[in-house]
Amino acid sequence: MRSRRGSALIAIILACGACVTGAATESLPLTAARADVGRERINIDKDWRFAYGHAYDAQKDFRYGTRPFFFAKAGYGDGPASADFSDSAWRKVDLPHDWAVELPFDARADANHGSLAIGRNFPENSVGWYRKVLHIPAADRGRRIALEFDGVYRNSVVWVNGHYIGTEPSGYSGFRYDITDYLNFGGANIIAVRADATMEEGWFYEGAGIYRHVWLTKTAPLHIAQWGTFVKPKVEGELARVGMDVVVANDGKSAQSFTLRQQVFAPDGRLVAQTEQASLSVGTARDGEFSSSLTVPNPRLWSLDDPSLYTLKTSLLQENKVVDSYDTRFGIRTVVFDQNQGFFLNGKPLKLQGTNNHQDHAGVGVALPDGLQTWRLKQLKSFGVNAYRASHHPPTPELLDEADRLGMLVIDEHRMMGTAPEIRGQLERQIRRDRNHPSVIIWSVGNEEWALEWNALGAHLAREMHEQVERLDPTRRTMVATSGSGKGVSLGADVIGFNYGAQHDVDQFHRDHPAKPALMSEEGSTFATRGVYFDEPTRSHLNAYDRQGRPGNSLSIEEGWHRVQARDWMAGMFVWTGFDYRGETTPFGWPAISSQFGMVDTTGVFKDTAYYLKSVWTREPMVHILPHWNWDGREGQPIKVHVYSNAEAVELFLNGRSLGLKALPKDGHLEWTVPYKAGKVTATAYRSGKSVARDEVTTTGTVSRILLSADKAALKADGTDIAVVWVNVADAAGRIVPTAGDQIDFEASGPIRIIGVGNGDPSSHEPDHPADRHAFHPLSGWRTLAVDGPDHPAAHAETVDTSGWRDPGVWLAPENQPAATSHVVLRGQFAGPAMAPNDRAALFIDQLGADQAVYVNGRAVSATQVEGGLMVALEAAQLKQENSLAYVVATPEGGVQGMLDRSAGTSKWGVLRVISPAAPWRRRVFNGWAQVIVQSTGEAGEAALVARSNGLSASTVRFQLR
Ligand code: GAL
């Protein structure tokens, strides 16, 4: 956001009822065209190049920051930041991309972050470079062009055409750079991004790299600012008064006057209200803020069951032409946090049935395709979740889009507490970005700030943040989540979020602060390994019966819900957590690699507590039995059988024999102790004496086949759409074997690719996302010799003493240059890399002259043209401990000096790349389950995923890509 608002022209347009539908139709036809004009927002996720740099060794960081005057002179970006740098040897990647999930597990890594080899101990894995070529047409001259990053983890530095553009420390904040002034119109432009994930921001897996979308936005100089609209609908009886703020930026060279048109379209696309104000103006290099309002009669309210979305189209017109047009989706709904009666949506009381979630998923880390955001929210909704706390940072924008579309309430949380300018800037961007989402019900300004929870500074900072939020969004309240109530931060925001009932005297707090609404922002933190019913600490596996994780500090899920249900004033409960996430391996350290707090595992398979929540959070009849019934070796031993149901009573049977009918306690569960005997346990659930639901667990046979099932068979051939495929191992009768751990190989064919595999085992060290690893070995020791022909032995001798040759990096005045000869030889060296049997080596060289000859260790080699350069494939056997590369080229005009690649040291003249190929896509099922995520490659046609395993019959799932 620009900070020029002080002198901005503020125009208040108050549209009266007559300006609205009906009366307004005379002057402004309601059939106004909707096509966007003037603005383009182009997704630029495809075709980036990626390579690991280094956190402190400049040589391994492609000599970034080593050129004299590198940061002292504008446009002196060096290494990959230079426009001249050749990245043809780098890996191609599409965004979103998380390089951390591609790394191996390592005991020296941080267990809180998932024990992947990144961070302080792994400088070679902690910096990632991204580069992309952008072609900007000449016809764009005169427009404003900006890069918009939704999130880069973290500490990103962006360069365009060798010019420094900016640094964003936060891995969770969206940021925008107007790069118009640096662009080659009608030519290529190089964007380089260096991300440094050495340091943490949170205490959970955070990923690494450009893991959210990147956009190129083109507008007229006069345009609506980024996140420049704020829609503030207010329900008043039968109508909604829709307040609208818009920020108009003028990047032109003169003051601009324009007409502002605002149109509201109903969920069915009908234009239902509009207003137009002419003769507004904004000075040059200014932002103008304009406020107006419209009335929408009989609004269709946004709710969980009917998440209806309206669209505000904001257009700027000059000389009757639309110069910018911008759509804002919004919902009309009311949200109230009441200190005595809890939460209300549209005037109706609603208990928040929430889960906390971090943003990683099995297989893909934090680089979630949009379709996976949808899938995850649906998975949560399927057991009755109606609210999502984005703990502990602003979520990806597409998650909020989906929450709007699906009907899911969101606590939108800021990452770092504070009021320093940088933190304020991040908070402001978060609120401007997210304040039009009807799903967002509250802003959380902090979570468990141990240095602030108890003191006056905590209360002060929370208050200050609250006030900042209120200035940016007076329509919502603020919250702070705390482990210590009564003092400090807990007093600063509107609403208190209690983390863990057992840590607070919530009733005392309520008596002491009767005006403060409250919710359980975290409850549970129970430990449960999916499909495990007896602890096995050596495998970091804990039984999945619901119980207190840390007695005295937290409650079981069921106890937590009872407490919330018993208090009308408590707005609801957010379970810690919905999904398991990498890192925070409590109560284990290494070799555990993920948390076990979730109601579902990292792939989304339900644990039994998800069924408990389903039984208390949904009405559709259901019954669920735990554990499974494969207890070979425990014959006759007592097994605890628990049953969850939302019916009134349940009867349990073992092999057809009734074990009794029991009435369900309110919000509770049922228990039987059953001596194990192979066969079948059945539960029949009754309402009003009628059987309404049934579940059974059966002793299975041995594993015999693989079952694949996808969430959909038809995918969009758009290069982004995904399908989530369940992988199960079953017996001959097709029953999933709940103890199976078979290893399965996956192969995709046709226009899909596999983008991740997982199985929810919190101690599996199998790769989720195997990837090629590129190692670069730079060439050095360049020396040059003037020779009188292309066949000079100085070029093709295997070894040559170059001590008398010239160092091309040492500048010589023209008069001191050696006498011109027809050719020059350039020789450099490289050390032989350590190579594993499957590794592949290749030299990347440059075209230094028209008829160049190139020799490796004295052998002439021919190069193939690859995108952006020339490549020489090398056999490992060709390589020695010390190797030489020699070019012979016709002496260029101006001498050798003109050939010197100043931008990137010597990297452009040659770099040796060694690829260690990715491990194959393969995964063990964990207790019968694994998951594969496949994605469209962009082409249409038929695709298939095949799963094979030794001794099991294979399985194929097919997709149509259209
Ligand atoms: C809370 C914290 C969460 C998570 C949880 C684990 O104190 O807010 O982020 O760490 O504990 O039990």
Residues whose N, C-alpha, C, O or C-beta is under 5 A from the ligand:
A	BS01	GAL	E448 S525
